Amino acid sequence: MAYGPLRPARRSGDGRRPVIEDLLSAVVEVSESRGDPPGSELFPEEELLVAHVVEQRRREFTTGRRCAR
């Protein structure tokens, strides 16, 4: 999976703005991910939060934290 530079949300085929633009102000940045690159790790305090969860939830949490950074 390739990880490229961030880019603005795309408009739909009929020219409408993405829904995210209706939900958040223009000063908010968003990130989307369909997976994590190798080496995506949690901070020690985050590891404690997911120490007893199933692997799928751990991956979701890790992806969310990566997007938040």
C-alpha positions in Angstrom: 0.0 0.0 0.0 1.4 3.4 -1.0 1.2 6.4 1.4 1.3 9.7 -0.5 1.0 13.3 0.5 -2.2 14.7 2.0 -4.6 16.1 -0.5 -8.0 17.9 -0.3 -11.2 15.8 -0.3 -12.4 15.1 -3.8 -15.7 16.5 -5.1 -18.3 14.0 -6.2 -19.0 13.4 -9.8 -21.9 15.9 -9.8 -19.7 18.6 -8.3 -21.1 18.5 -4.7 -18.8 19.1 -1.8 -17.8 16.2 0.4 -20.0 15.9 3.4 -17.1 16.4 5.8 -17.0 20.1 4.6 -20.5 20.5 5.9 -19.6 19.1 9.3 -16.3 20.8 10.1 -15.0 24.4 9.7 -12.4 25.3 7.1 -9.6 25.4 9.7 -10.0 21.7 10.6 -7.8 19.2 8.9 -8.9 15.6 8.5 -6.9 12.4 7.7 -8.1 9.1 6.2 -6.4 5.8 6.3 -7.1 2.4 4.9 -4.3 0.8 6.9 -1.1 1.5 8.6 2.4 1.4 7.3 4.9 -1.0 8.8 6.2 0.4 12.1 3.1 2.2 13.2 3.4 2.0 16.9 1.5 3.3 19.9 3.0 5.4 22.7 3.4 3.4 26.0 0.4 5.2 27.6 -1.8 4.2 24.5 -0.6 0.6 24.7 -2.1 0.5 28.2 -5.5 1.5 26.9 -5.7 -1.4 24.4 -3.8 -4.0 26.4 -6.9 -6.3 26.7 -8.8 -5.7 23.5 -9.2 -7.9 20.5 -6.7 -7.5 17.7 -9.2 -5.8 15.3 -10.0 -3.1 17.8 -6.3 -2.6 18.5 -5.7 -2.0 14.8 -8.6 0.4 14.6 -7.2 2.3 17.6 -3.7 2.4 16.2 -5.0 3.7 12.9 -7.0 6.4 14.6 -4.0 7.5 16.7 -1.8 7.6 13.6 -4.4 9.8 11.8 -4.6 12.1 14.9 -0.9 12.7 14.8 
